[in-house]
Amino acid sequence: MIEPWEAAEPWPDDAAELLLVGPPGTGKTRAVLDAYVLPLLREARPLLATSYTRAAAAELRERTALALGGEPDAYRTLLSTLHSEASRRCAALRLELGGKRVTRDDEEERVVDEEQDMDVVHRRIVDDEAKDGLGAWDQTRHRYPKDIGRPIRDRLARVLSGRELRLAETEVQEDLAGRTQNGRVVRPDFTGLLELALLHGSDRTLDLLAVDEAQDLTPLEWALVDRWRRNTERLLVVGDPDQAIYGWAGADGSRLVRWLRDGRTARRLSQSWRVPRASHRLARTVIADVQDRVDAPYAPAEREGRIDSLVPEEAGRGAGGVQGAGGSVH
């Protein structure tokens, strides 16, 4: 059983790494900020807190600005997405990094920074049945980072074969040609940016590296975290294996399960502020059918809620007295 984490609990003694498991609605972001990030920011200690999407990273900055003052953008280099940090660490490579987009605000055009995150990649990655070349290329690179440097055809053969492999290779070669000058990639796509940061990006010395939503990281992103970990005094990994939803895109949620089974230092948040009792009972019943997991029990919010309807196939998986008509779970 994973030990419960108490509010504002100090960092465990003699631990260089900590996994904080946060079941649904348990306030992972607030807990991490209050206990570990804000104290270091107040002391101007070097840290990096990454989250998976632009929206989540923006929430980190907004909450920090409320607590410490200033504008949220002042914390952009400390609280960001993995892709944005990779971009900063590749800046010395003289690449054409980052994006710019023009928006209209009260009929005036203005150019704004477009922070990068995995949502963009997920819109291109498809499952093995679809044969989009660039999607298959993204999928291959995220799943098999140890293949960096091998020929494109060999790498694509991990997920494609036959005619689809030939078509995908042609599409990738054409895309790569548009990103290359004098034989050197100067305009990497988002996945290529992570690869370059892994192979050639600069390193930063940090007191703390915090990685949020870690259950959604791909092997490529984990490899990047492992590299950044080398010059970091403490590593905080935050996530929930039970909420891993991007396996189709190559995410490796099993890494958190291995962390727990290896007996490495871990704590769990044990009180949900969002999930009502009815939904909690159903969720706990259904998740019990999952074989390869480590349980992280949590208490529901102090309200009953209700189950309006269930998808029939879910109702047949031991949901007991809440079985109902087709539809969705509320």
Protein Blocks (a to p, Z undefined) as FASTA:
>chain_A
ZZdddehiacdehiabdcddddehklmmmmmmmmmmmmmmmnopacddddfbfklmmmmm
mmmmmmngpjfklmmmmnccfklmmmmmmmmnopaedjdddddeehiacdddddddfklm
mmmpccfkbccfklmmmmmmmmmmmlgoiafklmmmmmggcjllmmmmmmmmmmmmmmcg
ehiafbdcfklmmmmmmmmmccdddfbdcdehkllpcfklmmmmmmmmmmpfbdcddddf
klccklmnopafklmmmmmmnopacdddfbdfkbcfklmmmmmmmmmmpmbbcddddddd
dbfbjafbdcfklmmnonajmgccedddZZ
